[in-house]
Amino acid sequence: MHLTPRQWLNVLLPIAGLFLLAAPLRATDDLGLPAPEVENGYLRLGFDKLASYKFLPPAYDPTADAKAAPPTGDEQIPAGVKNWSGKKAIVTGFMLPVKMDGGLVTEFLLVKDPMMCCYGVVPNMNEWVVVKMVKGGVKPLMDVPISFYGELKVGAMFENGYMTGIYLLEGEKMGEVK
């Protein structure tokens, strides 16, 4: 039996439709990465997503007008990443304590890799998250991956004219130690 091209389409299209219904569609972001998973209302954001694009911080200019807004580099941050700002997120990484109070860490960097910072490998600006715990602190745990929950802010942060990061997590709680 010989089928015309139109007859083949009439046979194949319903079958293809069944395959499309059976295969769950995964949304992708503007970098072509799968959309973050959502766990109990929190976006699970790994460094595979946070550091998935090139970010070059603007150079510090000591002669710039102190009252003028410094360049932020925000135009380098993809729209999909900016959309995470203000959302609840879980980020897993390695803790590098910055501020302590009563033996607990209240502010720290969460970095992609334990070899960053301490051993001479300078991480890219999008390979760390500044975490500021909103209620008290947490035990210092270094050299093990740890998950932190909180609200993520995306955008340039400055201290004394220097850019200190583009990700801030207002930490609510510490999750599992991997």
N, C-alpha and C positions, 0 to 999 in steps of 0.2 A: 504494500500500500504506500502510495506516494502522497505526502502532505505538502501543501503550498506554504510559503513563508508565513502568511497570515494565519493558517491553521496551526502551524507550530507555535506562534505567539499565543493563540487561544488555549493551547495545551500548557505551555511553559509558564505563562504569567501567573495563573493561580497557584502553581507549585512554588514558584519563586516567592510569592506573597506569603505562603505558609512558612518558608524558611525565615523570612524577615520577621514574622510574628514570633517565631520560636527563639530567635537570637535577640537578647536584650541589647538595646542601643545604649552606648555610653557617650554622654556628652563630652565634647572636648573644649578646651579653652583656646584663647588666641595664640597659644604656643603649640597647639596641636597635641597637648597632653590630656589624658583623661581628667575629667572633672574630679575634684577631691571627694573622697568618700565622706559621708556624714555619719557620725557616731554619737548618739544621744544628744543631737542638736549642735554638735561641734564639728567643724570641718577638720579632717585629718590632713594636715599640711606637712609633708616631709620636705627635706632639702632638695629632693628630686624636683619639686615644684618651685620652692622658694628661690633656688639657685639655678633655675633652668634658662636664664637669659643673662646676657652680658651687661654688667653695670659698672661704669667707671665714675667714681666720685669726682665732682668738680674740684679743681686744685684750690687749695687755700691761698687767699690773697691777703697778706698782712697789710697792704696799702689800701684795701677797700674801705669804703665809708662804713663805719661801725653801725650807723643807723639804717643803712640800706639792707634789704633782704639779700642774703647770699644766694648764689645759684644752688639749686637743689638736686638737679639730675632727674627730677620726677618724670621728665619726658621719656626717660629710658625704661621706666617701669611699665610693663604691659598692662593694658586695661583690665584683663582678667585678674591679674595680681592685685591691682588697685581695688577691685571689687570685693576683695576679702577684708578690706579695712572696715572695722566696726563690727566684724562678725566674731562669734565664738570659735575658737580653734584649739586643736591639740597639736603641739609641735614636740618632736622627739629629737634629742641631741645630747651633747656632752656639756656639762656645767663648768664654767670658768667664773668663780666668785669674784665680784667687784666690790660689794659692800656687805658688811656683816653687822649684826646687832645681837648681843647676848649669845654668841656662839651659833646663831642661825644666819643663813644667807638671805638677804632681803633684795639684793639686786645682783644679777649675773648675766653673762653671755651664754647663750645656748648655741653651740657651734656644731657644724656638720661632722667634723672629724676630730678625734682626740689629739691628733698630731698638729692641729692648727694652733697658732699663737705660741704655745709653750716651747716648741721645738724649732722655731725659726720659719715656719711656713705661714706667711701672711695670708689670711683668708680674704676672699673677695667680699665686698660690702654686703652682698646678698647671701652670704654663707654663714651669717650669725643672726641671732635674734636677741635683742636686749630684753631681759625679763625683769620686771619690777613686781614683786609680790605685793598684793594690795592689803593683805591682812597678815602681819607678822612675817616670819621667814620660814625657811626649810632647812633641814640638815644638809650640810655640804656633802655631796656625793660626786666624786670626780672619777673619770676613767670608766664610767659605765653609762650606757644610753638611758636617758630618763625622759619621760613624757610630762609636759606641763600643759595645763588647761587655763584658758583665759580669753580675754578679748584682744584681738590683733589689731594693731594700727599700722598702716602702710604709708610711708612718706619720710622725707629727710628729717633727721633729728640732729641738733647742734648743741655743743657745749663750748663756751669760750671761742666761738667762731669756727670751730672744727666740726665737721660732720662726724657723728658717732655711730650712725646706723640708719637703716631704712625700715627696719621691722622692730616694733615694740609689742611685747605681749604683757598685758596687765594680768599677772599671774593670780589665779584663784586657788589652784591646788596642784600638787604634784601627783602624777599618776604612777603607773607601774615602772619598775626598774627592769630593763631588759637584760 
